[in-house]
Amino acid sequence: FMNSEFRSRDYTKIVSPPITYIAGEEMTRYCMDLILTQCVNPFVEISKWEYFDCSCKNRDATDDQVLKDAVASGAKLGSIFKEPTVTPSATQVKQMGLKKALPSPNGAMRKGWNGITISRDTIHIPGIELGFKEPVLFDRHAVGGEYGAGWKAVGSGKLVTTFFPDDDTAPVIIEGRHLKDKNNVAVVYHNPLDNVPDLAHHFFSRCLEAKVVPYVVTKKTVFKWQESFWQIHKEIFDKDYKKKFLEAGLLEKTRGELQHLISDAATMQIVRWLDGGFGMVSHNYDGDMLTDEIAQIHRSPGFITSNLIGKSKSGNMIKEFEASHGTVADMWNAHLRGEETSFNPLGMLEALMGAMNHAAALQGGETLKVMTHYTSSLRNAIHNTFRYGEGTRDLSGPTGLTTEAFVSKVAKRLARYLERDDCGELAYGVKAAEPLPVDVDAVYKMFGDADTDRDGMLDKDEFIALLVKLGIAPLKERREETEDKAAEEAQPADPAAP
Amino acid sequence: FMNSEFRSRDYTKIVSPPITYIAGEEMTRYCMDLILTQCVNPFVEISKWEYFDCSCKNRDATDDQVLKDAVASGAKLGSIFKEPTVTPSATQVKQMGLKKALPSPNGAMRKGWNGITISRDTIHIPGIELGFKEPVLFDRHAVGGEYGAGWKAVGSGKLVTTFFPDDDTAPVIIEGRHLKDKNNVAVVYHNPLDNVPDLAHHFFSRCLEAKVVPYVVTKKTVFKWQESFWQIHKEIFDKDYKKKFLEAGLLEKTRGELQHLISDAATMQIVRWLDGGFGMVSHNYDGDMLTDEIAQIHRSPGFITSNLIGKSKSGNMIKEFEASHGTVADMWNAHLRGEETSFNPLGMLEALMGAMNHAAALQGGETLKVMTHYTSSLRNAIHNTFRYGEGTRDLSGPTGLTTEAFVSKVAKRLARYLERDDCGELAYGVKAAEPLPVDVDAVYKMFGDADTDRDGMLDKDEFIALLVKLGIAPLKERREETEDKAAEEAQPADPAAP
């Protein structure tokens, strides 16, 4: 029913369900403002969104009440978009004249939304090679490990860790050890496991939907306490997912079973498995390390999502969507100096579309359908803009567009697709398969350069010279005898030789 | 004085200073036996070596006394070579009929030799590209962290960690926390810091000698207790090394200062810094992860060293040299089935040469000179064998040599270099610069295939077709208008359009 309305110049805007929108800082905030103005507002009614300015200045001015309010809003609405924010250094605290150092908002968000996992997946633009060919999914346990560790610097002495159960049964000594060095740091932490089943379900469902092979990554061979993380995953997998994965043919590489991967081996496989098509779930710190490695192999953190998945007290999933990168301070400073910038907002756009889709999914029905139509059109507008070579300069090279021109181009294309009511799918499908045309002028120039006697033809000698120059001449096999080697072989073990 | 003797067929063997030789298992033991027989024994008198058979069967038969003896020998001699060993799984314990499960020998070695660092560096063969162009050095703190953690699975309750100083001053609460989940694991560990200054000196000396840029890698921005690891390095660097690094021009990339790198950022830089020429020092677990990533980027663990550096009670450095890989069980099984194998022993040979050089360095003087002459000849014999395309199949492809043929070829070349008394340097230098010869027959075949009208010349059309087939035809710039895109641009936002 909405479709006809897309065709009219005066769109009846989609009404977006409520979203918690957390605004941040610098280049990314500037660019999101462009996107909201040009790609969202003309098509989507966003009056139900709850907006929170989590810039340092506003957090400071409100004594961080704005962050508390944002977290409360997110817990209520269940779908959150967050721009990159700044966690100010001591220097920045002074520069910005803040009352005190502000902590990263991550802690408050993970706690307020009962964070289970941080999902970080590769973003793909069909027809453009980034790093991994097929999707790579990652779920990083959002709690536990060294992030919340207690510690102190100590001398030599005995370190005793004791557990006093809530049920008032007898205390248990976790461990006693004698530190013999003169200088030590003692570190204690815990891994809470109650939400690991939720993590497992989230991870396996996603892998199944994306048709990728799941791997559970730990260092349990040495860090024996990590065994339970694996066991919980294994039990849930065997009970609820194994059959489905087998049917989908996704366990052929893993002998029909869920596979465990040792964390340091995972650092190697990420380099090797460039075809993608796999998922990994891991503890908190391992996930921190491995997802950054994945991001770099897949070109940069700009092409990786970062979504915090939690659960409300009533059992609904809370999903917060953000880009994997920061506020891009360098580019912001260039912009402030009046220089041209070319910031790639793909990660933020994916996050925004994720939040809008999740908000719509929470409502379901017609809202979801209409929203999906909008976000599909937007995604195709972005992808096609990159694929037409009108992307930002990180992908399209020096001839790529500026930050502002890119957003405008996407907005124009989006308007056209919504009018045409085809989500841009036609262009999308045709382009991906179509080879780029040969630059005949350039070929003729190569030919002319190679044609050294200028007779309009290449003879064999000119051909060899060209291949050598291009570095593509077939070489003799390395085993072929070379003069020096032949000499070596011929030389008898002659004691009289000089 | 020895040089003339190398020229005679009846070599006066070099007398090697004592080395602790730890033998292991499977393919790697088999190959080391070939190497000892053909590349060492004919040229080096090794009767002073102390040999320990640390195979599972012998460890079991001696109730692991052999490992204790090997560790004691290593502590005494200061230079150790170790073949890969097997730490038997429960299945292997049964299969081999062992009395009980044997622990990895690593713990006993690290403890017995007061392990400071595990040094893992890239191995390079001049003229053959592996991964990193220039050397990458890594020092991983050999003690501390989660490897020796205490832990227990617990329910909800209070976890209290207390420190009782040896000097009988008042106990200190490291931390108290309330675990609220029903299922948790509590984990406690410590990082001993007394040998970090030794680690720092070892690391910076190595970086300076190899002319690479040093980086200290931690997660101290979040894991605040790691600050002291950085501080110790920073103080030692500024006091003893900064001036030398500045003079060597090695701090240009780091603004003249020692640079800290966050561990997850390090996973990214390892992917990006393919030119090599850097060193990293890190905590124990980070080093485990990062060195495996480096190994994979540099093709495989076969091209990375693994040396445990410790210190005797009298203050002498103990150095244990081993390959980064395991016993290569798959290849061993193939060998047992009578199949041909092609095992690359480069990592083990580097380790053996390292141990021999270090043993000689502990004696100094003429011994060091003579030993260096031998190991340089051996290294060149290995490198040249690879560079003549006679390497193992991992590098030289399907036409590469078998395990046995490769060792024989290296041995022959070594004999020739020792006779010639030039360390093989001539071949070495000439070959690296010499381009491989064009395979003219193959070029003519390409030419013939492309010359579709068989007139003995390529015209422009034949040339274009060839470039397209080779996938190297210059393409029009992506920004070039394509039909579909032009149509899009031309299409006005016409509300009446269908």
Interface residues (C-beta under 8 A of the other chain):
Chain A: R7 S8 R9 E146 Y147 A149 G150 W151 K152 A153 V154 G155 S156 G157 K158 L159 V160 T161 T162 F163 F164 P165 D166 D167 V172 I174 E175 G176 R177 L179 K180 D181 K182 N183 N184 V185 A186 V187 V188 Y189 H190 N191 P192 L193 D194 N195 K219 V222 F223 K224 W225 Q226 S228 S263 D264 A265 T267 M268 I270 V271 R272 Y285 D286 D288 M289 L290 D292 E293 A295 Q296 I297 R387 Y388 G389 E390 S396 T399 R413 A415 R416 E419 R420 A427 V430 K431 E434 L436 P437 V438 D439 V440 A442 V443 Y444 M446 F447 G456 M457 L458 D459 K460 F463 I464 L467 V468 L470 I472 A473 P474 L475 K476 E477 R478 R479 E480 T482 D484 K485 E488 Q491 A493 P495 A497
Chain B: R7 S8 R9 E146 Y147 A149 G150 W151 K152 A153 V154 G155 S156 G157 K158 L159 V160 T161 T162 F163 F164 P165 D166 D167 V172 I174 E175 G176 R177 L179 K180 D181 K182 N183 N184 V185 A186 V187 V188 Y189 H190 N191 P192 L193 D194 N195 K219 V222 F223 K224 W225 Q226 S228 S263 D264 A265 T267 M268 I270 V271 R272 Y285 D286 D288 M289 L290 D292 E293 A295 Q296 I297 R387 Y388 G389 E390 S396 T399 R413 A415 R416 E419 R420 A427 V430 K431 E434 L436 P437 V438 D439 V440 A442 V443 Y444 M446 F447 G456 M457 L458 D459 K460 F463 I464 L467 V468 L470 I472 A473 P474 L475 K476 E477 R478 R479 E480 T482 D484 K485 E488 Q491 A493 P495 A497
